Amino acid sequence: MMPETARAVLLTGCLALLAGCASQPRPEPVVVNTAEASELARQAWKAHQQGRKEEALERYREAFDMNPGNALTANNLALLLREQGRFEEAVTVLETGLSHSPVTAELHYNLAVISELYLLDLDGALAHYRRYRSLAGTEDKQVAGWIADLERRLD
């Protein structure tokens, strides 16, 4: 049984959290339908392979909205957005993907590339290249060179 003081502190903290939540709009819950999302992602991949990029983008977006935790869908959607010059949207998709799959090396890699080359966010790029390298578990000489270059440029 919990001492009364600890119980009161816990109850007060919970009530404060609930009061703060009540004043904030609640996000719509994500309904994960993995089977339907997987089918949409498959259709998107097929459309992309056939050169129908707008259809692919639409299908990937639908799949991502249904299942933002699918790292492959997030990555493919972000790459299509990057191809269209929609870098901020691509970053948002990659960051959302990372919030669900923080140990997916490819998401860090692509976020680093977009951050460095298109948004000139060198600090962000360096952090994501480093995270990519640690997750990938390989000493990719090219990435190591990019990290060294960014470190020199940021000093």
Summary of the structure (lengths in Angstrom):
residues: 155
radius of gyration: 20.3
end to end distance: 55.6
largest distance: 66.6
contacts: 445
relative contact order: 0.08
helix: 77%
strand: 0%
